């Protein structure tokens, strides 16, 4: 078979072969090319030792030279070139104690995780498929190279990678591989939070994020995301729901764009429901579940070592996803104040996905109501309405000069003024706000929490 290889990758392979070595494109780039997908990276494997690779190419970086990897820098791209190797004994389910270089391509391929990732190609030899990866691609199957137990014992993260590839490619997992995954699930506890996060993100932004259910079924989430297990089978006897919490979550995941923040929001948005659930007669009540979910989301984001930007936005979206407001200007302005202008477009998408996973009988009406609220929102933004402190016609200095005490009182007065302006935009003048500021500064309720409601 003929396969397209980018020009610069082809040059590297040919230069290595011209120097008397074997060289092939290998792994995911070969798999994706066969599937008609555009590879993100092109990895090259060779019989040349790292020092020999460095002699052939003038511009290289020692990316992981102890494991045989050198990055070759070309004019328009860079390519990892790795020497054929045999991994030594694994002691921590993550890293081989040592690696040994080999002249055998077969030995190099047999250490790889799955058959579909253990194929190599160059334009001279064609496809090298020792472990029947093509057959598994045709059968849409994820199957380990050799004995699954050994592959997962070497690197436990491969257990999650199997789920991730299943979600990305919409493949089924081989039964023997599944069995070994289930048996090896506890060893995921040895894997770093960062590596687990990467695999979970890739799973969630795939075309089939609902495959996380398979991770639960095989006992993986119990180790890497135990909060997920809490939502499985939790019934929701309410007029708005016909699915249990997990099924609702999976449908919501499928109905939002594959942006990491949005997918993580939908995954976590109802994690608090089992915690707050109460039953009154034949109806279930989940009072303040968004807040409970947000608390859990914060802990999960921290545990998985997410960056602050992602964690902040996911937690805020989870907290406010159930905010109840109406297609009226003051109500939408108040929602903007609570949620924040910076994430309000995402907030609407989150509410849309949440609605899509509810009782089909209520979905059309709720989506129409959301459309009306979105229309009002765009009108508010176009007009430049005031709905936050920074848009007030006065600031803290103005209030202090008008005789209002310094300290927390100033901030509280500004917040109260925003609430008044949200209801009546005509109040947003310096004269009116200073007058109102003097009136409310001694109000004993000034430090009360803002009132809001969840649906």
VMD Tcl script that draws the C-alpha trace (Angstrom):
set ca {
  {0.00 0.00 0.00}
  {1.08 3.58 -0.64}
  {0.85 6.16 2.13}
  {1.44 9.89 2.08}
  {4.30 11.05 4.29}
  {5.10 14.77 4.69}
  {8.09 15.82 2.65}
  {10.36 16.60 5.58}
  {9.54 13.31 7.34}
  {10.25 11.52 4.07}
  {13.61 13.33 3.82}
  {14.59 12.15 7.32}
  {13.66 8.55 6.54}
  {15.57 8.60 3.25}
  {18.65 10.22 4.80}
  {18.76 7.53 7.49}
  {18.34 4.78 4.90}
  {21.01 6.34 2.67}
  {23.39 6.15 5.65}
  {22.77 2.40 5.88}
  {20.09 2.32 8.59}
  {16.46 1.23 8.68}
  {13.86 3.95 9.24}
  {10.08 4.04 9.27}
  {7.16 6.24 10.21}
  {5.59 4.47 13.16}
  {2.65 4.41 15.54}
  {-0.26 6.81 15.57}
  {0.67 8.60 12.35}
  {0.51 5.31 10.43}
  {-2.77 4.35 12.09}
  {-4.39 7.71 11.37}
  {-3.16 7.79 7.77}
  {-4.74 4.40 7.10}
  {-7.98 5.65 8.64}
  {-7.94 8.76 6.47}
  {-7.31 11.05 9.43}
  {-4.69 13.80 9.47}
  {-1.92 12.85 11.93}
  {-0.95 15.46 14.50}
  {2.66 14.26 14.64}
  {4.92 12.06 12.57}
  {7.18 9.84 14.68}
  {10.09 8.00 13.12}
  {11.76 4.83 14.37}
  {15.19 3.73 13.21}
  {17.97 1.23 13.75}
  {20.40 4.16 14.06}
  {21.63 4.99 17.56}
  {21.00 8.51 18.89}
  {24.60 9.58 18.34}
  {24.41 8.34 14.75}
  {21.19 10.27 14.15}
  {22.89 13.40 15.50}
  {25.80 12.97 13.06}
  {23.45 12.73 10.08}
  {21.33 15.78 10.90}
  {22.92 19.14 11.80}
  {20.04 20.47 13.92}
  {18.81 18.20 16.71}
  {17.56 18.38 20.28}
  {18.17 15.65 22.86}
  {14.50 15.22 23.74}
  {14.85 11.90 25.56}
  {18.22 10.63 24.54}
  {18.43 8.14 27.44}
  {15.45 6.40 25.85}
  {16.79 6.81 22.34}
  {14.80 9.85 21.24}
  {16.29 12.77 19.33}
  {14.19 15.55 17.82}
  {15.34 16.48 14.33}
  {14.68 20.11 13.42}
  {13.75 20.78 9.81}
  {12.89 24.01 8.02}
  {9.14 23.78 8.61}
  {8.74 21.23 11.37}
  {10.35 18.94 13.89}
  {10.23 15.16 14.14}
  {11.02 12.75 16.95}
  {13.40 10.04 15.81}
  {13.71 7.11 18.21}
  {16.09 4.18 18.10}
  {14.62 0.66 18.06}
  {14.58 -0.40 21.67}
  {13.64 -3.12 24.12}
  {12.22 -1.97 27.44}
  {13.62 -3.50 30.59}
  {11.65 -4.48 33.67}
  {8.94 -2.07 34.82}
  {8.91 -1.41 38.56}
  {6.29 1.31 38.97}
  {3.68 0.63 36.24}
  {5.04 3.69 34.46}
  {8.70 3.55 33.44}
  {11.09 0.79 32.42}
  {14.02 0.42 34.80}
  {16.27 0.53 31.77}
  {16.09 0.35 27.97}
  {18.31 -1.52 25.55}
  {18.76 -0.53 21.93}
  {18.21 -3.20 19.31}
  {18.62 -3.63 15.56}
  {15.27 -5.41 15.29}
  {12.15 -3.53 14.21}
  {10.00 -6.44 15.42}
  {11.46 -6.18 18.93}
  {10.68 -2.47 18.93}
  {7.10 -2.94 17.74}
  {6.28 -5.72 20.21}
  {6.82 -3.36 23.18}
  {4.07 -1.00 21.95}
  {0.62 -0.83 23.49}
  {-2.00 -1.75 20.88}
  {-1.80 -3.52 17.55}
  {-3.20 -0.50 15.71}
  {-0.27 1.53 17.07}
  {2.35 -1.12 16.26}
  {2.57 -0.65 12.49}
  {5.46 0.95 10.61}
  {5.78 2.29 7.08}
  {8.25 3.61 4.58}
  {7.90 4.03 0.84}
  {10.46 1.30 0.09}
  {9.28 -1.56 2.31}
  {5.65 -0.50 2.49}
  {3.56 -1.38 5.55}
  {5.13 -3.51 8.26}
  {2.27 -5.09 10.22}
  {3.65 -7.95 12.31}
  {0.84 -7.92 14.92}
  {-2.17 -7.66 12.58}
  {-3.01 -4.05 13.27}
  {-4.70 -3.70 9.88}
  {-7.09 -6.52 10.75}
  {-8.00 -4.79 14.02}
  {-8.48 -1.49 12.20}
  {-10.85 -3.16 9.75}
  {-12.74 -4.78 12.61}
  {-12.81 -1.54 14.63}
  {-11.11 -3.23 17.56}
  {-8.66 -2.15 20.27}
  {-6.37 -5.07 21.05}
  {-3.11 -5.19 22.97}
  {0.14 -6.32 21.40}
  {0.86 -9.72 22.90}
  {-0.50 -10.42 26.38}
  {-2.69 -7.54 27.67}
  {-1.68 -8.19 31.28}
  {1.96 -7.62 30.41}
  {1.28 -4.43 28.46}
  {-0.74 -2.95 31.34}
  {1.75 -4.13 33.94}
  {4.42 -2.19 32.03}
  {2.43 1.03 31.91}
  {-0.91 1.25 33.72}
  {-1.85 4.41 31.83}
  {-2.42 2.18 28.81}
  {-5.62 1.06 30.55}
  {-7.02 4.58 30.19}
  {-5.52 4.94 26.72}
  {-7.60 1.97 25.58}
  {-10.79 3.79 26.61}
  {-9.53 6.99 25.01}
  {-8.76 5.33 21.67}
  {-12.14 3.60 21.81}
  {-13.77 7.03 22.19}
  {-11.67 8.77 19.54}
  {-12.08 6.02 16.93}
  {-15.44 4.60 18.03}
  {-13.84 1.15 18.30}
  {-14.80 -1.69 20.60}
  {-12.23 -3.11 22.99}
  {-11.15 -6.73 22.63}
  {-12.62 -8.93 25.39}
  {-9.25 -10.19 26.64}
  {-7.97 -6.63 26.69}
  {-11.06 -5.52 28.62}
  {-10.60 -8.28 31.17}
  {-6.98 -7.26 31.76}
  {-8.04 -3.62 32.08}
  {-10.54 -4.51 34.78}
  {-7.98 -6.61 36.64}
  {-5.31 -3.95 36.35}
  {-7.48 -0.96 37.24}
  {-6.04 -0.54 40.79}
  {-2.58 0.07 39.31}
  {-3.86 3.37 37.88}
  {-3.31 4.71 41.40}
  {0.42 4.68 40.59}
  {0.00 7.07 37.66}
  {0.52 10.81 38.07}
  {-2.48 13.12 38.11}
  {-1.09 15.00 35.11}
  {-0.99 11.90 32.90}
  {-4.47 10.85 33.98}
  {-5.78 14.35 33.25}
  {-4.37 14.28 29.73}
  {-6.12 11.00 28.93}
  {-9.42 12.10 30.47}
  {-9.36 15.35 28.50}
  {-8.72 13.49 25.25}
  {-11.56 11.10 26.04}
  {-13.99 13.91 26.83}
  {-13.23 15.98 23.73}
  {-13.52 12.95 21.45}
  {-16.53 12.25 19.25}
  {-17.76 9.75 21.83}
  {-17.35 11.16 25.35}
  {-20.11 8.81 26.50}
  {-17.46 6.05 26.44}
  {-16.58 7.18 29.96}
  {-19.39 4.83 30.96}
  {-17.14 1.96 29.87}
  {-14.44 3.33 32.17}
  {-16.96 3.08 35.02}
  {-18.07 -0.41 33.98}
  {-14.47 -1.67 34.07}
  {-13.78 -0.05 37.46}
  {-11.44 2.65 36.17}
  {-13.35 5.71 37.37}
  {-13.29 4.26 40.89}
  {-9.56 4.98 40.82}
  {-9.19 8.08 38.61}
  {-12.54 9.86 39.12}
  {-14.42 8.25 42.03}
  {-17.02 11.03 42.10}
  {-18.35 9.71 38.79}
  {-19.38 6.45 40.44}
  {-21.67 8.44 42.72}
  {-23.99 9.53 39.88}
  {-24.48 6.08 38.36}
  {-28.03 4.81 38.85}
  {-29.22 7.87 40.81}
  {-32.88 8.25 39.82}
  {-34.45 11.65 39.16}
  {-38.19 11.53 39.75}
  {-39.06 15.07 38.68}
  {-41.20 16.51 35.86}
  {-38.04 17.68 34.09}
  {-36.25 14.33 34.01}
  {-36.75 10.78 32.82}
  {-33.10 9.67 32.93}
  {-30.92 8.91 35.92}
  {-28.12 11.37 36.68}
  {-25.45 9.46 34.76}
  {-27.57 9.02 31.63}
  {-28.54 12.71 31.76}
  {-24.84 13.60 32.06}
  {-23.81 11.44 29.11}
  {-26.50 12.92 26.86}
  {-25.50 16.45 27.89}
  {-21.86 15.64 27.08}
  {-22.82 14.56 23.58}
  {-24.83 17.75 23.06}
  {-22.11 20.32 23.63}
  {-19.14 21.27 21.47}
  {-15.84 19.47 22.02}
  {-14.18 22.30 23.94}
  {-12.41 21.02 27.08}
  {-13.97 23.57 29.44}
  {-17.47 22.87 28.14}
  {-17.08 19.09 28.18}
  {-15.67 19.13 31.71}
  {-18.51 21.39 32.83}
  {-21.12 18.96 31.51}
  {-19.34 16.00 33.05}
  {-19.24 17.60 36.51}
  {-22.38 19.75 36.49}
  {-24.56 17.29 38.45}
  {-21.94 15.49 40.55}
  {-23.49 17.13 43.62}
  {-26.95 15.66 43.07}
  {-26.39 12.41 45.00}
  {-25.06 14.48 47.92}
  {-28.09 16.77 48.25}
  {-30.84 14.42 47.05}
  {-34.02 14.28 49.13}
  {-37.33 12.66 48.33}
  {-40.70 14.19 49.13}
  {-43.44 11.68 48.40}
  {-42.95 10.54 44.82}
  {-40.74 13.50 43.84}
  {-36.99 13.89 44.19}
  {-35.50 17.23 45.22}
  {-31.94 18.35 44.45}
  {-31.90 21.73 46.18}
  {-28.69 23.72 45.58}
  {-27.05 20.87 43.72}
  {-25.15 23.29 41.43}
  {-23.33 24.73 44.42}
  {-22.53 21.26 45.77}
  {-21.34 20.23 42.30}
  {-19.13 23.32 42.08}
  {-17.44 22.45 45.38}
  {-16.73 18.95 44.08}
  {-15.55 20.32 40.74}
  {-13.04 22.56 42.51}
  {-11.57 19.58 44.37}
  {-11.42 17.47 41.20}
  {-9.76 20.25 39.18}
  {-7.16 20.69 41.92}
  {-6.55 16.96 42.27}
  {-6.01 16.56 38.53}
  {-3.76 19.63 38.51}
  {-5.70 21.69 35.99}
  {-4.47 25.19 35.21}
  {-6.22 28.02 37.06}
  {-7.91 29.40 33.93}
  {-9.65 26.11 33.15}
  {-10.50 25.33 36.77}
  {-12.01 28.77 37.38}
  {-14.26 28.66 34.34}
  {-15.40 25.09 34.81}
  {-16.26 25.71 38.45}
  {-18.15 28.91 37.69}
  {-20.11 27.30 34.88}
  {-20.97 24.35 37.11}
  {-22.07 26.67 39.91}
  {-24.37 28.74 37.71}
  {-25.62 26.13 35.24}
  {-29.00 25.91 36.97}
  {-29.56 29.64 37.40}
  {-33.22 30.52 36.91}
  {-33.88 33.77 35.06}
  {-36.39 35.11 32.57}
  {-36.37 36.67 29.08}
  {-36.71 40.12 30.61}
  {-34.02 42.78 30.52}
  {-33.55 43.19 34.27}
  {-33.53 39.43 34.81}
  {-30.93 38.82 32.08}
  {-28.79 41.71 33.35}
  {-28.89 40.15 36.81}
  {-27.85 36.78 35.33}
  {-24.94 38.51 33.59}
  {-23.92 40.02 36.91}
  {-23.95 36.64 38.65}
  {-22.40 34.51 35.92}
  {-19.97 37.03 34.41}
  {-19.80 38.48 30.93}
  {-16.60 36.54 30.15}
  {-18.30 33.13 30.27}
  {-21.91 34.03 29.44}
  {-21.78 32.67 25.89}
  {-20.51 29.37 27.29}
  {-23.15 29.55 30.03}
  {-25.87 29.61 27.37}
  {-24.33 26.60 25.63}
  {-24.17 24.77 28.96}
  {-27.83 25.50 29.67}
  {-28.73 24.37 26.16}
  {-26.89 21.05 26.61}
  {-28.43 20.58 30.04}
  {-31.93 21.13 28.66}
  {-31.30 18.73 25.76}
  {-30.76 15.90 28.25}
  {-34.03 16.41 30.13}
  {-37.48 14.93 29.63}
  {-38.18 15.21 25.85}
  {-41.63 16.55 26.65}
  {-40.22 19.69 28.28}
  {-37.21 20.20 25.97}
  {-38.87 22.23 23.16}
  {-40.45 24.74 25.54}
  {-37.29 25.19 27.58}
  {-35.13 25.62 24.48}
  {-37.50 28.28 23.13}
  {-37.37 30.11 26.46}
  {-33.57 29.96 26.37}
  {-33.58 31.33 22.81}
  {-35.63 34.31 23.99}
  {-33.23 34.92 26.88}
  {-30.25 34.75 24.51}
  {-31.93 37.32 22.26}
  {-32.38 39.71 25.18}
  {-28.75 39.08 26.21}
  {-27.43 40.17 22.80}
  {-29.60 43.30 22.90}
  {-28.17 44.19 26.33}
  {-24.60 43.79 25.11}
  {-25.24 45.78 21.93}
  {-26.71 48.68 23.96}
  {-23.91 48.58 26.49}
  {-26.19 48.25 29.52}
  {-24.68 48.41 32.98}
  {-24.80 45.14 34.93}
  {-21.50 45.16 36.84}
  {-19.56 47.52 39.11}
  {-17.01 48.57 36.49}
  {-19.82 49.96 34.31}
  {-21.27 52.20 37.02}
  {-21.08 55.97 36.54}
  {-19.30 56.19 39.91}
  {-16.37 54.38 41.47}
  {-15.04 53.85 44.97}
  {-13.14 57.15 45.01}
  {-16.32 59.03 44.15}
  {-18.15 57.41 47.07}
  {-15.34 58.12 49.53}
  {-15.24 61.78 48.49}
  {-19.01 61.90 49.01}
  {-18.60 60.90 52.64}
  {-18.97 57.12 52.54}
  {-16.51 55.33 54.82}
  {-13.54 53.43 53.43}
  {-13.17 49.68 53.71}
  {-15.66 46.95 52.92}
  {-18.56 49.40 53.09}
  {-17.49 51.00 49.79}
  {-17.50 47.70 47.93}
  {-20.82 46.69 49.42}
  {-22.40 50.02 48.46}
  {-21.13 49.66 44.89}
  {-22.64 46.20 44.69}
  {-25.97 47.52 46.00}
  {-25.91 50.32 43.45}
  {-25.36 47.79 40.66}
  {-28.44 45.91 41.85}
  {-30.48 49.11 41.63}
  {-29.11 49.99 38.19}
  {-29.77 46.48 36.91}
  {-33.45 47.12 37.57}
  {-33.43 50.72 36.30}
  {-30.71 51.82 33.86}
  {-31.77 55.48 34.17}
  {-30.20 55.52 37.65}
  {-26.72 55.13 36.19}
  {-25.65 58.77 36.46}
  {-23.09 60.13 38.88}
  {-25.52 62.45 40.63}
  {-28.20 59.82 41.18}
  {-25.76 57.16 42.28}
  {-24.04 59.42 44.82}
  {-27.42 60.27 46.28}
  {-28.39 56.60 46.43}
  {-24.99 55.68 47.86}
  {-25.49 57.97 50.81}
  {-28.92 56.44 51.40}
  {-27.83 52.79 51.36}
  {-24.49 53.02 53.20}
  {-26.16 52.60 56.59}
  {-28.57 49.87 55.47}
  {-27.97 46.88 57.83}
  {-28.75 44.44 55.00}
  {-26.02 45.80 52.76}
  {-23.74 42.83 53.35}
  {-26.46 40.23 52.74}
  {-25.79 37.66 50.02}
  {-27.30 38.32 46.61}
  {-30.52 36.44 46.11}
  {-30.76 33.98 43.27}
  {-32.71 30.88 42.38}
  {-31.87 27.59 40.74}
  {-34.21 25.62 38.50}
}
mol new
graphics top color blue
foreach p $ca { graphics top sphere $p radius 0.5 }
foreach p [lrange $ca 0 end-1] q [lrange $ca 1 end] { graphics top cylinder $p $q radius 0.2 }
display resetview
